[in-house]
Amino acid sequence: FPEPLYALLLRGLGSTTVGPWSLADLRKVNPHFARSFEQLMEYDQDDVASLFTLEWPRSNELEDLPREARGSYVQAYVDWFFDVRFELKVRALVQGFKAVLGLCQVLQKLVSVEQFGQILSGVEEPVDVAAIRRKATEVGWQSGKDQQYLEHFWATLASFDEQQLRKFAVFVSSSARAPLKGWSDFGLRVQKNGDGDERLPTAYTCFHLLMLPLYSSKELLRPRLLHAIEETQGFGLY
């Protein structure tokens, strides 16, 4: 999600850490639009109304806008863009966050926009299989044969390239991003799901739960797992 969305949510929570809107915020949402405003302020002629068209309540002011007022005019548009234009669309979202987190002093006084984005969407860093395994939970694997099979599963996972690992993370969690505290906090659960070579691994993303069948041979595990993760889609959090 674009960073200004997190700023909107923090503003709704009464945060004191969020600064005023700027052209840099608009650039994160629409780079080409932001560049047009930069060109407007750099333009050295007075016929800006014939070259730049805007649809907002103060669009008619461009006709007689002095050069020295262009900066404040652009700032007023940016404020309107974020605070008014999408107010109805984001109001329910902001109110929902406020109903749950409105009394959180940490969010109101200490958390920055970037940190808030990481809390909600995770952190972009390479997938660390060893870290995931350290705190993973293995359910239903009891026999010595089961344990050998699990060792092969972890070895198979560790052999994946980064793109495959990201797809695996999406498969079991709907996001390829690490939790705020790192991959050791991923909370993967690997549950035995019967046997049968024709079956594919499945997952419950809300619980980071991988339902893994016991195949008749270890050689089947890699192609079955890859087939499962290649056919999945998450929330777009790559």
KOLSE-624499 format. One line per field, with one value per residue (C-alpha): y, x, z; residue number from 1; residue in one letter. Coordinates in pm, whole numbers, m for minus. Each point is the difference from the previous one (the first is absolute). Example, Ala and Ser with C-alpha at 12.3 -4.5 7.8 and 13.67 -1.06 7.14 Angstrom:
BEGIN
py: [m450;344]
px: [1230;137]
pz: [780;m66]
i: [1;2]
aa: [A;S]
***
This chain:
BEGIN
py: [0;357;165;287;m255;m80;375;38;m279;148;343;m161;m141;348;m58;282;m153;59;315;214;m133;76;m46;m296;m174;63;m140;m331;m25;152;87;151;225;120;75;214;215;35;119;245;160;4;150;351;136;126;m208;m296;m34;m90;m272;m147;m116;m113;m130;128;284;260;m83;342;174;m118;271;284;m188;202;m187;57;m168;m320;m180;66;m86;m339;m64;80;m250;m272;61;m20;m313;m199;157;67;m177;m354;80;m205;m300;m16;120;m346;m149;273;m32;m375;39;268;m223;m269;199;349;m14;m131;262;m170;45;355;123;m231;m190;159;m50;m237;m204;m18;m133;m269;m97;m43;m142;m153;62;m69;m228;m334;m305;m173;m369;m70;284;m123;m352;110;92;m217;m244;m354;m169;m369;m121;m272;m293;m13;m22;317;181;m105;124;337;29;m51;263;261;m93;33;339;119;m100;235;318;337;29;m345;79;318;m200;m250;284;128;m352;m36;363;202;227;m31;250;m86;81;314;m202;m211;m340;m179;155;m141;m264;m279;m314;m315;m252;m356;m39;m370;m165;m43;81;167;270;343;195;252;293;213;344;155;m249;m39;m368;m232;m326;m238;m351;m286;m117;m351;131;306;70;91;271;266;m8;m19;292;210;m73;114;327;87;m7;234;373;218;356;158;63;m88]
px: [0;126;155;m255;m269;187;31;m377;m62;244;m160;m335;145;112;370;241;280;m154;117;m194;m77;256;62;218;m311;m186;297;m37;m359;33;355;m109;m255;259;245;m264;m23;376;m9;m278;217;304;m188;128;m301;m340;m230;m12;m380;35;254;m107;m353;m122;m332;m54;m197;277;82;m121;274;265;m106;132;243;318;327;85;m328;51;170;m282;m255;164;17;m370;m77;210;m184;m334;105;71;m240;m310;m1;2;m155;m316;197;244;m228;m135;350;134;m295;51;365;m93;m263;262;319;m120;128;346;247;293;m158;m105;336;287;m66;101;m178;273;m16;m379;24;241;m233;m292;172;325;360;164;297;119;m187;200;m97;221;m167;m348;85;126;m348;m209;m253;m22;m337;m84;348;72;196;366;m98;m204;299;220;m266;m10;377;m34;m275;222;294;m224;m124;356;94;m258;122;m117;m293;m125;38;m203;m273;7;m43;m297;m143;m11;m56;m119;305;364;111;162;m176;117;232;142;m60;42;m335;m171;m185;m11;m195;70;m280;m7;m292;m31;163;m65;231;m275;m60;165;102;m263;9;m214;156;m173;183;325;m94;153;m194;265;m84;240;106;119;344;199;61;m366;7;187;m209;m328;96;120;m318;m210;185;16;m380;m72;m67;25;m103;261;242;322]
pz: [0;m61;304;8;91;321;63;m40;249;252;m39;74;321;106;m61;79;m210;m343;m175;m247;m347;m267;m368;96;137;m324;m192;186;m125;m348;m113;m333;168;251;m281;m171;312;10;m362;88;268;m231;m297;m69;m190;117;m222;238;m31;m369;71;333;71;341;119;351;168;m59;m361;m123;201;m246;m247;217;223;75;m34;366;102;m196;289;244;m270;m61;375;32;m274;166;330;m179;m190;316;251;m210;m335;142;337;m53;m127;289;281;85;m4;227;236;18;96;251;161;60;56;84;358;m88;125;m171;m343;80;128;m98;m322;m331;m331;m119;321;m18;m355;118;284;m239;m307;124;m101;m334;58;m144;126;275;18;303;192;m96;114;342;118;m232;147;m137;57;m40;m93;257;m140;m87;m366;41;146;m290;m239;178;m25;m374;m12;167;m223;m305;115;63;m357;m153;m164;131;m240;94;370;m42;m173;287;250;m203;m13;378;106;m305;33;m100;264;330;328;179;227;m284;m153;333;93;m310;204;m258;97;m202;52;m128;m239;m67;m300;m370;m289;m203;261;20;308;112;241;231;m35;303;222;m200;m10;m261;m49;m131;m128;64;m346;m75;m94;93;m369;m46;266;m195;m323;196;223;m292;m194;297;58;m369;m23;291;35;309;82;m226;289;m179]
i: [1;2;3;4;5;6;7;8;9;10;11;12;13;14;15;16;17;18;19;20;21;22;23;24;25;26;27;28;29;30;31;32;33;34;35;36;37;38;39;40;41;42;43;44;45;46;47;48;49;50;51;52;53;54;55;56;57;58;59;60;61;62;63;64;65;66;67;68;69;70;71;72;73;74;75;76;77;78;79;80;81;82;83;84;85;86;87;88;89;90;91;92;93;94;95;96;97;98;99;100;101;102;103;104;105;106;107;108;109;110;111;112;113;114;115;116;117;118;119;120;121;122;123;124;125;126;127;128;129;130;131;132;133;134;135;136;137;138;139;140;141;142;143;144;145;146;147;148;149;150;151;152;153;154;155;156;157;158;159;160;161;162;163;164;165;166;167;168;169;170;171;172;173;174;175;176;177;178;179;180;181;182;183;184;185;186;187;188;189;190;191;192;193;194;195;196;197;198;199;200;201;202;203;204;205;206;207;208;209;210;211;212;213;214;215;216;217;218;219;220;221;222;223;224;225;226;227;228;229;230;231;232;233;234;235;236;237;238]
aa: [F;P;E;P;L;Y;A;L;L;L;R;G;L;G;S;T;T;V;G;P;W;S;L;A;D;L;R;K;V;N;P;H;F;A;R;S;F;E;Q;L;M;E;Y;D;Q;D;D;V;A;S;L;F;T;L;E;W;P;R;S;N;E;L;E;D;L;P;R;E;A;R;G;S;Y;V;Q;A;Y;V;D;W;F;F;D;V;R;F;E;L;K;V;R;A;L;V;Q;G;F;K;A;V;L;G;L;C;Q;V;L;Q;K;L;V;S;V;E;Q;F;G;Q;I;L;S;G;V;E;E;P;V;D;V;A;A;I;R;R;K;A;T;E;V;G;W;Q;S;G;K;D;Q;Q;Y;L;E;H;F;W;A;T;L;A;S;F;D;E;Q;Q;L;R;K;F;A;V;F;V;S;S;S;A;R;A;P;L;K;G;W;S;D;F;G;L;R;V;Q;K;N;G;D;G;D;E;R;L;P;T;A;Y;T;C;F;H;L;L;M;L;P;L;Y;S;S;K;E;L;L;R;P;R;L;L;H;A;I;E;E;T;Q;G;F;G;L;Y]
***
